[in-house]
């Protein structure tokens, strides 16, 4: 069974940085394109960033372009999201999943809270 475990979230002041991690198990991680998604309170889950199975072609939502960097280490079955210059509107639960068609099951996510 596939399992996705996100970590690295926390409380940070606006302008600060965080690095999120996503560890996948249960299938061959290196075969799949992956992405980060987020869900803010009262809003739909939205796309944040994606990366090809081999680490190529990172892509970002306009709202995070230039501030966030997605990467992966297939040898560790892990994907990362480096988040810099955080804004209040980045506050959300962050999830990882396949892209462009997420699996039906999601991990618990990791909470990112940006304070003024």
ZASEMAR-191871 format. One record per residue (C-alpha): residue number from 1; x, y, z; residue in three letters. Coordinates in nm, 2 decimals. Example, Ala and Ser with C-alpha at 12.3 -4.5 7.8 and 13.67 -1.06 7.14 Angstrom:
! ZASEMAR-191871
+-----+--------+--------+--------+---------+
: num :     c1 :     c2 :     c3 : residuo :
+-----+--------+--------+--------+---------+
:   1 :   1.23 :  -0.45 :   0.78 :     ALA :
:   2 :   1.37 :  -0.11 :   0.71 :     SER :
+-----+--------+--------+--------+---------+
This chain:
! ZASEMAR-191871
+-----+--------+--------+--------+---------+
: num :     c1 :     c2 :     c3 : residuo :
+-----+--------+--------+--------+---------+
:   1 :   0.00 :   0.00 :   0.00 :     UNK :
:   2 :   0.13 :   0.34 :  -0.09 :     UNK :
:   3 :   0.21 :   0.58 :   0.19 :     UNK :
:   4 :   0.29 :   0.95 :   0.17 :     UNK :
:   5 :   0.43 :   1.12 :   0.48 :     UNK :
:   6 :   0.48 :   1.49 :   0.48 :     UNK :
:   7 :   0.68 :   1.68 :   0.74 :     UNK :
:   8 :   0.87 :   2.00 :   0.81 :     UNK :
:   9 :   0.59 :   2.24 :   0.86 :     UNK :
:  10 :   0.56 :   2.48 :   1.15 :     UNK :
:  11 :   0.50 :   2.84 :   1.26 :     UNK :
:  12 :   0.72 :   3.10 :   1.09 :     UNK :
:  13 :   0.71 :   3.48 :   1.06 :     UNK :
:  14 :   0.64 :   3.64 :   0.73 :     UNK :
:  15 :   0.95 :   3.66 :   0.52 :     UNK :
:  16 :   1.09 :   3.34 :   0.68 :     UNK :
:  17 :   1.17 :   3.00 :   0.53 :     UNK :
:  18 :   1.07 :   2.64 :   0.58 :     UNK :
:  19 :   1.17 :   2.32 :   0.40 :     UNK :
:  20 :   0.90 :   2.05 :   0.36 :     UNK :
:  21 :   0.97 :   1.68 :   0.30 :     UNK :
:  22 :   0.76 :   1.41 :   0.16 :     UNK :
:  23 :   0.86 :   1.05 :   0.20 :     UNK :
:  24 :   0.69 :   0.79 :  -0.02 :     UNK :
:  25 :   0.68 :   0.42 :   0.03 :     UNK :
:  26 :   0.49 :   0.12 :  -0.12 :     UNK :
:  27 :   0.57 :   0.18 :  -0.48 :     UNK :
:  28 :   0.86 :   0.28 :  -0.71 :     UNK :
:  29 :   0.89 :   0.65 :  -0.63 :     UNK :
:  30 :   1.12 :   0.72 :  -0.92 :     UNK :
:  31 :   0.85 :   0.62 :  -1.17 :     UNK :
:  32 :   0.61 :   0.90 :  -1.09 :     UNK :
:  33 :   0.58 :   1.27 :  -1.14 :     UNK :
:  34 :   0.50 :   1.43 :  -0.81 :     UNK :
:  35 :   0.36 :   1.75 :  -0.68 :     UNK :
:  36 :   0.29 :   1.96 :  -0.37 :     UNK :
:  37 :  -0.06 :   2.08 :  -0.30 :     UNK :
:  38 :  -0.20 :   2.29 :  -0.03 :     UNK :
:  39 :  -0.53 :   2.36 :   0.14 :     UNK :
:  40 :  -0.60 :   2.68 :   0.33 :     UNK :
:  41 :  -0.89 :   2.70 :   0.58 :     UNK :
:  42 :  -1.22 :   2.72 :   0.40 :     UNK :
:  43 :  -1.06 :   2.68 :   0.05 :     UNK :
:  44 :  -1.02 :   2.40 :  -0.20 :     UNK :
:  45 :  -0.70 :   2.21 :  -0.23 :     UNK :
:  46 :  -0.47 :   2.37 :  -0.48 :     UNK :
:  47 :  -0.16 :   2.29 :  -0.68 :     UNK :
:  48 :   0.16 :   2.44 :  -0.56 :     UNK :
:  49 :   0.45 :   2.28 :  -0.75 :     UNK :
:  50 :   0.53 :   1.97 :  -0.96 :     UNK :
:  51 :   0.84 :   1.78 :  -1.07 :     UNK :
:  52 :   0.89 :   1.51 :  -1.33 :     UNK :
:  53 :   0.99 :   1.16 :  -1.22 :     UNK :
:  54 :   1.36 :   1.23 :  -1.30 :     UNK :
:  55 :   1.37 :   1.57 :  -1.13 :     UNK :
:  56 :   1.32 :   1.77 :  -1.45 :     UNK :
:  57 :   1.08 :   2.04 :  -1.55 :     UNK :
:  58 :   0.98 :   2.19 :  -1.21 :     UNK :
:  59 :   0.66 :   2.39 :  -1.24 :     UNK :
:  60 :   0.50 :   2.63 :  -1.00 :     UNK :
:  61 :   0.18 :   2.80 :  -0.93 :     UNK :
:  62 :   0.21 :   3.17 :  -1.01 :     UNK :
:  63 :   0.15 :   3.26 :  -0.64 :     UNK :
:  64 :   0.47 :   3.08 :  -0.54 :     UNK :
:  65 :   0.69 :   3.13 :  -0.84 :     UNK :
:  66 :   1.03 :   3.27 :  -0.75 :     UNK :
:  67 :   0.99 :   3.19 :  -0.38 :     UNK :
:  68 :   0.95 :   2.81 :  -0.36 :     UNK :
:  69 :   1.17 :   2.54 :  -0.51 :     UNK :
:  70 :   1.07 :   2.18 :  -0.56 :     UNK :
:  71 :   1.33 :   1.90 :  -0.57 :     UNK :
:  72 :   1.35 :   1.53 :  -0.52 :     UNK :
:  73 :   1.60 :   1.26 :  -0.42 :     UNK :
:  74 :   1.48 :   0.93 :  -0.58 :     UNK :
:  75 :   1.75 :   0.74 :  -0.39 :     UNK :
:  76 :   1.58 :   0.84 :  -0.07 :     UNK :
:  77 :   1.22 :   0.82 :  -0.20 :     UNK :
:  78 :   1.18 :   1.18 :  -0.09 :     UNK :
:  79 :   1.06 :   1.51 :  -0.24 :     UNK :
:  80 :   1.12 :   1.85 :  -0.10 :     UNK :
:  81 :   0.97 :   2.20 :  -0.11 :     UNK :
:  82 :   1.20 :   2.49 :  -0.01 :     UNK :
:  83 :   0.98 :   2.78 :   0.08 :     UNK :
:  84 :   1.14 :   3.13 :   0.11 :     UNK :
:  85 :   0.99 :   3.47 :   0.16 :     UNK :
:  86 :   0.68 :   3.32 :   0.31 :     UNK :
:  87 :   0.36 :   3.53 :   0.31 :     UNK :
:  88 :   0.05 :   3.52 :   0.53 :     UNK :
:  89 :  -0.14 :   3.37 :   0.24 :     UNK :
:  90 :   0.09 :   3.07 :   0.23 :     UNK :
:  91 :  -0.07 :   2.95 :   0.55 :     UNK :
:  92 :  -0.22 :   2.60 :   0.47 :     UNK :
:  93 :  -0.18 :   2.23 :   0.51 :     UNK :
:  94 :   0.07 :   2.11 :   0.26 :     UNK :
:  95 :   0.03 :   1.77 :   0.09 :     UNK :
:  96 :   0.23 :   1.57 :  -0.16 :     UNK :
:  97 :   0.09 :   1.33 :  -0.42 :     UNK :
:  98 :   0.13 :   1.22 :  -0.77 :     UNK :
:  99 :   0.08 :   1.46 :  -1.06 :     UNK :
: 100 :  -0.12 :   1.53 :  -1.26 :     UNK :
: 101 :  -0.36 :   1.27 :  -1.13 :     UNK :
: 102 :  -0.33 :   1.24 :  -0.75 :     UNK :
: 103 :  -0.39 :   0.91 :  -0.59 :     UNK :
: 104 :  -0.72 :   0.87 :  -0.41 :     UNK :
: 105 :  -0.54 :   0.84 :  -0.07 :     UNK :
: 106 :  -0.36 :   1.14 :   0.08 :     UNK :
: 107 :  -0.12 :   1.17 :   0.37 :     UNK :
: 108 :  -0.19 :   1.37 :   0.68 :     UNK :
: 109 :  -0.02 :   1.68 :   0.54 :     UNK :
: 110 :   0.20 :   1.92 :   0.73 :     UNK :
: 111 :   0.07 :   2.25 :   0.87 :     UNK :
: 112 :   0.24 :   2.57 :   0.77 :     UNK :
: 113 :   0.14 :   2.88 :   0.95 :     UNK :
: 114 :   0.28 :   3.22 :   0.86 :     UNK :
: 115 :   0.24 :   3.50 :   1.11 :     UNK :
: 116 :   0.27 :   3.87 :   1.07 :     UNK :
+-----+--------+--------+--------+---------+
